Amino acid sequence: MSTAVHEVVGQFMRLHPEEAARQMESAPPERVASLLAVESPQTTARVLGYLQGDYAATVLSAAGEKGVERLVSGLDPARAANLLARLPEDTRSNLLGALSRSLAQEIEEILAFPPGTAGQIMDARVAVFSRETSVQAALERIQKLRDRRISDLVIVDDEGAFGGVVRLQDVLGADPDQQLAELASPRVVSVHPMTSREEVVELLNKYHLSSLPVVDLQNRVVGIIRQVGLVEAAQADAIMDLQQMVGSSREERALSRPWVGVRSRLPWLNINLVTAFLAASVVGLFEGTIARFTAVAVLLPVVAGQSGNTGAQALAVTMRGLALREFRVSQGFRVLVKELIVGAINGIAISIVTSIGVYIWSRNVGLAFVMFLAMIISMIAASGAGAIIPVVLVKLNRDPATASSIILTTVTDIVGFFTFLGLATLLAGMLAAS
């Protein structure tokens, strides 16, 4: 590549790192590694930050032991650890061995924490300030820390214990002679390295934090989770809950090895198969009704599908409420009542439309009436199930996201089939008379 072309590519990466990353993902990792190797650490870090995680990890691997430090040096250690953790253990060890001792040690300390903990997403490069530090002295020091993204100043007492945070905005507007202790936020929030990501997200939503200090058992500051880390933790938590709702594991990624997907999904698919046979057995109880009124069999998917969608809506809203801590488990009854009301109103509206459609199609008043009643009952039941299933799982100390959709599908299918076929059996006289 000529010097002029290379300069254009470099300028494009500096000005549009997100678009550059998108274009790079279709190129061989070795080529991307060579392009990034000649850029500044800041530009390289921004581009790597936009690359898809597994692909970015292959780029580091392609850089090899000679080039990996240049690519990693500008990254947040937590991000670097996240990427290296995606590589095979032997490759990861070789790359870590090629890094400077201090950087490798910092990354290894983060990798030592279990996945999904505060320790894995924290930045150990945190600047702490004494409570007695003046505003002017603090600003002078911040100017020298150009490689740190500082939004809050972490302060400590005389013994080095965590003493709170001061917003940078408050520092900028304060008198130069004021001490940081006078500006400290009255709310002192921190976590331990082993705190779960779910608890970190809960604190983020509760206090609207821009950063979160991480302290050890002696209350000494060992790191800080910055706003980017907090947002990524919230996103990861939501995405993993979504995966678990459909029976996939938290560890699986889009480009994970096939065996990872098979191992996490197959058990739940077998459970789903069992529940499907259970729903089929309900249909088998009404063979006589189906044989007598074949139109009933045609309409079964309508009832099951509509109740399934209704339950999925209620489940999504409830799961969101639990994930964002919009309500406590003790308020589950209120959520249930609300969803039952929504299900009833929507059920009546949909039932009217459905029964009119069934009558136009079949010219059978009895069948239209059965569909009207079955749709209302099944949609109310589906809404209630969507609200109560995750709440019950929480009360049982289970993850509410764990295959909730599979449990919900079983409930909605059984209730929908049993309601529709049961009413058709009870009101068989109306169906035959029409």
ChimeraX attribute file (.defattr): number of C-alpha atoms within 10 A of each C-alpha:
attribute: neighborCount
match mode: 1-to-1
recipient: residues
	/A:1	6
	/A:2	6
	/A:3	8
	/A:4	9
	/A:5	10
	/A:6	13
	/A:7	12
	/A:8	11
	/A:9	13
	/A:10	20
	/A:11	14
	/A:12	14
	/A:13	21
	/A:14	18
	/A:15	11
	/A:16	14
	/A:17	22
	/A:18	18
	/A:19	14
	/A:20	19
	/A:21	20
	/A:22	14
	/A:23	11
	/A:24	18
	/A:25	15
	/A:26	10
	/A:27	10
	/A:28	13
	/A:29	20
	/A:30	15
	/A:31	13
	/A:32	20
	/A:33	23
	/A:34	15
	/A:35	16
	/A:36	22
	/A:37	16
	/A:38	15
	/A:39	17
	/A:40	15
	/A:41	17
	/A:42	15
	/A:43	22
	/A:44	24
	/A:45	22
	/A:46	18
	/A:47	21
	/A:48	28
	/A:49	18
	/A:50	15
	/A:51	21
	/A:52	15
	/A:53	18
	/A:54	18
	/A:55	19
	/A:56	24
	/A:57	23
	/A:58	20
	/A:59	25
	/A:60	27
	/A:61	23
	/A:62	18
	/A:63	23
	/A:64	17
	/A:65	16
	/A:66	10
	/A:67	20
	/A:68	20
	/A:69	21
	/A:70	20
	/A:71	25
	/A:72	22
	/A:73	18
	/A:74	18
	/A:75	19
	/A:76	20
	/A:77	25
	/A:78	23
	/A:79	22
	/A:80	24
	/A:81	25
	/A:82	20
	/A:83	23
	/A:84	27
	/A:85	18
	/A:86	16
	/A:87	17
	/A:88	10
	/A:89	11
	/A:90	9
	/A:91	15
	/A:92	18
	/A:93	14
	/A:94	13
	/A:95	22
	/A:96	21
	/A:97	13
	/A:98	15
	/A:99	20
	/A:100	11
	/A:101	10
	/A:102	9
	/A:103	16
	/A:104	19
	/A:105	14
	/A:106	16
	/A:107	24
	/A:108	18
	/A:109	16
	/A:110	26
	/A:111	20
	/A:112	11
	/A:113	15
	/A:114	13
	/A:115	17
	/A:116	18
	/A:117	20
	/A:118	30
	/A:119	29
	/A:120	26
	/A:121	29
	/A:122	26
	/A:123	24
	/A:124	21
	/A:125	14
	/A:126	20
	/A:127	17
	/A:128	17
	/A:129	23
	/A:130	21
	/A:131	22
	/A:132	15
	/A:133	15
	/A:134	20
	/A:135	22
	/A:136	18
	/A:137	14
	/A:138	19
	/A:139	15
	/A:140	10
	/A:141	13
	/A:142	17
	/A:143	10
	/A:144	9
	/A:145	12
	/A:146	9
	/A:147	11
	/A:148	14
	/A:149	11
	/A:150	18
	/A:151	15
	/A:152	22
	/A:153	23
	/A:154	25
	/A:155	23
	/A:156	21
	/A:157	15
	/A:158	10
	/A:159	8
	/A:160	16
	/A:161	16
	/A:162	27
	/A:163	23
	/A:164	23
	/A:165	28
	/A:166	21
	/A:167	18
	/A:168	17
	/A:169	10
	/A:170	15
	/A:171	22
	/A:172	13
	/A:173	9
	/A:174	17
	/A:175	12
	/A:176	14
	/A:177	11
	/A:178	15
	/A:179	20
	/A:180	28
	/A:181	21
	/A:182	12
	/A:183	18
	/A:184	20
	/A:185	15
	/A:186	9
	/A:187	9
	/A:188	12
	/A:189	17
	/A:190	22
	/A:191	22
	/A:192	20
	/A:193	23
	/A:194	17
	/A:195	15
	/A:196	18
	/A:197	21
	/A:198	19
	/A:199	13
	/A:200	23
	/A:201	24
	/A:202	16
	/A:203	18
	/A:204	20
	/A:205	16
	/A:206	12
	/A:207	10
	/A:208	10
	/A:209	16
	/A:210	17
	/A:211	24
	/A:212	25
	/A:213	28
	/A:214	26
	/A:215	20
	/A:216	16
	/A:217	8
	/A:218	9
	/A:219	16
	/A:220	18
	/A:221	25
	/A:222	19
	/A:223	24
	/A:224	26
	/A:225	27
	/A:226	22
	/A:227	17
	/A:228	12
	/A:229	22
	/A:230	24
	/A:231	15
	/A:232	14
	/A:233	22
	/A:234	21
	/A:235	13
	/A:236	17
	/A:237	19
	/A:238	18
	/A:239	13
	/A:240	19
	/A:241	24
	/A:242	22
	/A:243	19
	/A:244	20
	/A:245	23
	/A:246	18
	/A:247	23
	/A:248	25
	/A:249	20
	/A:250	17
	/A:251	12
	/A:252	19
	/A:253	16
	/A:254	9
	/A:255	12
	/A:256	12
	/A:257	10
	/A:258	11
	/A:259	10
	/A:260	15
	/A:261	17
	/A:262	13
	/A:263	13
	/A:264	17
	/A:265	17
	/A:266	13
	/A:267	13
	/A:268	17
	/A:269	16
	/A:270	11
	/A:271	14
	/A:272	18
	/A:273	13
	/A:274	13
	/A:275	19
	/A:276	16
	/A:277	12
	/A:278	15
	/A:279	21
	/A:280	14
	/A:281	12
	/A:282	18
	/A:283	21
	/A:284	12
	/A:285	13
	/A:286	16
	/A:287	13
	/A:288	10
	/A:289	19
	/A:290	18
	/A:291	11
	/A:292	13
	/A:293	17
	/A:294	10
	/A:295	13
	/A:296	19
	/A:297	15
	/A:298	10
	/A:299	14
	/A:300	17
	/A:301	14
	/A:302	15
	/A:303	24
	/A:304	23
	/A:305	15
	/A:306	19
	/A:307	30
	/A:308	24
	/A:309	16
	/A:310	26
	/A:311	28
	/A:312	22
	/A:313	17
	/A:314	25
	/A:315	27
	/A:316	18
	/A:317	15
	/A:318	25
	/A:319	25
	/A:320	16
	/A:321	14
	/A:322	19
	/A:323	20
	/A:324	17
	/A:325	15
	/A:326	13
	/A:327	15
	/A:328	11
	/A:329	15
	/A:330	10
	/A:331	11
	/A:332	18
	/A:333	13
	/A:334	13
	/A:335	21
	/A:336	20
	/A:337	14
	/A:338	16
	/A:339	28
	/A:340	23
	/A:341	14
	/A:342	17
	/A:343	25
	/A:344	20
	/A:345	15
	/A:346	17
	/A:347	25
	/A:348	18
	/A:349	14
	/A:350	16
	/A:351	23
	/A:352	18
	/A:353	11
	/A:354	19
	/A:355	22
	/A:356	17
	/A:357	13
	/A:358	21
	/A:359	16
	/A:360	12
	/A:361	10
	/A:362	14
	/A:363	13
	/A:364	17
	/A:365	19
	/A:366	21
	/A:367	25
	/A:368	23
	/A:369	23
	/A:370	25
	/A:371	29
	/A:372	23
	/A:373	18
	/A:374	26
	/A:375	30
	/A:376	25
	/A:377	21
	/A:378	31
	/A:379	32
	/A:380	24
	/A:381	23
	/A:382	33
	/A:383	32
	/A:384	24
	/A:385	25
	/A:386	31
	/A:387	30
	/A:388	20
	/A:389	20
	/A:390	29
	/A:391	26
	/A:392	14
	/A:393	15
	/A:394	14
	/A:395	12
	/A:396	10
	/A:397	9
	/A:398	12
	/A:399	16
	/A:400	22
	/A:401	24
	/A:402	23
	/A:403	22
	/A:404	24
	/A:405	23
	/A:406	19
	/A:407	19
	/A:408	23
	/A:409	25
	/A:410	19
	/A:411	22
	/A:412	29
	/A:413	27
	/A:414	21
	/A:415	23
	/A:416	31
	/A:417	22
	/A:418	19
	/A:419	21
	/A:420	24
	/A:421	26
	/A:422	19
	/A:423	17
	/A:424	24
	/A:425	19
	/A:426	12
	/A:427	15
	/A:428	18
	/A:429	11
	/A:430	16
	/A:431	20
	/A:432	13
	/A:433	9
	/A:434	11
